[in-house]
Amino acid sequence: MSYKVVVRGLGEIEAEQGQKLVLALECNGIDVSHRCGGNARCTTCRVKFHSPEPPMGDAERQSLEEDGVLGEFRLSCQIRVDQPMDIEVLMRASEKGWDPGVEVEP
């Protein structure tokens, strides 16, 4: 099963159920940053939801709380696609002038 993900300003993509959002974006040509490789440490894979958000896991919550940014954005490396989504990518590697980051494990 797949879900439609609207990526504001960049179009629509299809993402497989259970796929990490960061990988769904990257597989569809959207250069979202993920400097730490999907380990919820660097907070560069930022997305903003314009639809209901999926539940937040402990690793994501802890990382965002430590950085004092809980509630400002979500981490696409910690989100599994389980519903249609409407998001905005807040940190694209091409806009920062760096490569996206190390490979993210599925």
Residue pairs with C-beta under 8 A, 6 or more apart in sequence:
1 16
1 17
2 14
2 15
2 16
2 17
3 14
3 15
3 17
3 81
3 82
3 83
3 84
3 85
4 12
4 13
4 14
4 84
4 85
5 12
5 13
5 14
5 15
5 21
5 24
5 25
5 81
5 84
5 85
5 86
5 87
6 12
6 50
6 51
6 84
6 85
6 86
6 87
7 13
7 25
7 30
7 87
7 88
7 89
8 50
8 86
8 87
8 88
8 89
9 88
10 30
10 89
13 24
13 25
13 28
13 30
14 28
15 21
15 24
15 28
15 81
15 85
16 24
16 81
17 81
17 82
18 80
18 81
18 82
19 80
19 81
19 106
20 38
20 76
20 77
20 78
20 79
20 80
20 81
20 104
20 106
21 47
21 76
21 77
21 79
21 80
21 81
21 85
21 87
22 32
22 34
22 38
22 45
22 76
22 77
22 79
22 104
23 104
23 106
24 81
25 32
25 76
25 89
26 32
26 34
26 100
26 104
30 89
30 92
31 92
31 93
31 94
31 100
32 45
32 47
32 76
32 89
32 91
32 92
32 93
32 100
33 42
33 44
33 45
33 46
33 91
33 92
33 93
33 96
33 98
33 100
33 101
34 42
34 44
34 45
34 76
34 77
34 100
34 101
34 102
34 104
35 42
35 44
35 98
35 100
35 101
35 102
36 42
36 44
36 77
36 101
36 102
37 101
37 102
37 103
37 104
37 105
38 45
38 77
38 78
38 104
38 105
39 59
39 77
40 59
40 60
40 62
40 63
40 75
40 77
40 78
41 63
42 101
43 63
43 64
43 67
43 69
43 75
44 91
44 101
45 75
45 76
45 77
45 91
46 73
46 74
46 75
46 76
46 89
46 90
46 91
47 73
47 74
47 75
47 76
47 79
47 87
47 88
47 89
47 90
48 73
48 74
48 87
48 88
48 90
49 74
49 85
49 86
49 87
50 86
50 87
50 88
51 83
51 84
51 85
51 86
51 87
52 83
53 74
54 79
54 80
54 82
54 83
56 74
56 78
57 78
59 78
60 74
60 75
60 78
60 79
61 70
63 75
64 70
64 71
64 72
64 73
64 75
73 90
76 87
76 89
77 104
93 99
93 100
93 101
